Amino acid sequence: AKMALDKENPGWNFESIKAETNGKWNDMLSLVEVEGTEEEKMNFYTSMYHLFIQPTNIADIDGKYRGVNDSVFVSKSGTYYSTFSLWDTYRAAHPLYTILIPKRVPGMINSLLDYQKVQGHLPVWTLWDKETYCMIANHAVPVVVDAYLKGFKGFSPEDAYNAIKASLTVSHKKSDWETYDKYGYYPFDITTVESVSRTLESAYDDYCAAQMAKAMGKDKDYEFFMKRASAYKSLFDPGTMLMRGKDSKGKWRFPFNPFLLSHAASCGGDYTEGNAWQYTWHVQHDVPGLIQLFGGEKPFLNKLDSLFTVKLEGESLADVTGLIGQYAHGNEPSHHVTYLYALAGRPERTQELVREIFDTQYKNKPDGLCGNDDCGQMSAWYMLSAMGFYPVDPVSAEYVFGAPQLPKMTLHLADGKTFTIIAENLSKEHKYVDSITLNGEPYTKKTISHEDIVKGGTLVYKMK
């Protein structure tokens, strides 16, 4: 502690430390320049501040940190990140880090891999390098895969893949791969809490592992993980058109209340901080497959419309907030759902809902968020949606178009590049996207690629 004090603050000067810290935050916040009203800018930069508070480097001045089992380790780089709220942040916060702070991404990935070497599996939800196991699945997997597929260097791909494979095949406190593999899903009579949510979220991690296996030429592993990635199909009930608990004999949970909110920590149930209405859409990796289960785009869209209109029946849950019908913006499993309209042929509905969420769920006041910011994920949704796009499938390196919410934004990227986003004619009345150009050329795709963003350029939305 004395050594750290002498190196970090030798003069013991409060004002100089304050000024230095202020300068560092200004540098971080200057990575994006935005135009808009004072309230819009306050909301945006508050979100950006939230995004960058964590993960935290817990290595001391000599690279030492106290990790798993209270053992002391040394980071050769002097950097070791913790406070990984991965159940939340894999969705948008980490993809946004790959755009705005790419130099820090390898350090985060190496920290996840170092943790796995000691604990045997990638982190679930770590705080000061202690595993809390407070959430489900293993969403360090998409974070690692996303970085690999986007071409980040500075970590060993083979070590990364081995860590992923071990995490998804060797059971630990929050996984039971023997049961999952035997039945093709988590039966609620064996996995007595969160069986539906665990199945759906594990299927996404499997899909991510499959994409890395494919890219590395590991064909057998690719087939294995892709087969498991279809586990979500086992729990879709065509009668209710909802994801529903199923037991080891293949029988649906009965009686079934699709509004029943549950969380293992408080009341058990088949879902994690949610219900059947909210979790039915948790198929980020295979939206066409989900649409097919519904019988096509029309019934899919009809059910999706119902999500935003049906009212909660029964008791509420503290984590399920920011409700628009049964859509819960205050909790992460809902965050990609508004963008499903754009993928199913109704982009104008995505654009309407994004505007409604901006107007009702983010306020410039102390209690202005509709739910827990969850280590920057709520704020990452705001920032990306303000830009006019969002990563429905975080490892796809594709961002689905919605509608921009600020007139102009300039992203200062690596190597001095900039990516400028302009919303022409944007107003409260003009919330729909009429056309898009990228670097002056008409752009008609439903998504924009990570590559197109980070190489710099100008994206212009013409609003109507």
Secondary structure, 3 states (H helix, E strand, C coil): CHHHHHHHCCCCCHHHHHHHHHHHHHHHHCCEEEECCHHHHHHHHHHHHHHHCCCEECCCCCCEEECHHHCEEECCCCCCEECECHHHHCCCHHHHHHHHCHHHHHHHHHHHHHHHHHHCCCCCCEECCEECCCCCCCCHHHHHHHHHHCCCCCCCHHHHHHHHHHHCCCCCCCCCHHHHHHHCCCCCCCCCECHHHHHHHHHHHHHHHHHHHHHCCCHHHHHHHHHHHHHHHHHEECCCCEECCECCCCCECCCCCCCCCEECCCCEECCCCECHHHHCCCCCCCHHHHHHHHCCHHHHHHHHHHHCCCCCCCCCCCCCCCEECCEECCCHHHCCHHHHHHHCCCHHHHHHHHHHHHHHHECCCCCCECCCCCCCHHHHHHHHHHHCEECCCCCCCEEEECCCCCCEEEEECHHHCEEEEEEECCCCCCCCEEEEEECCEECCCCEEEHHHHHCCEEEEEEEC
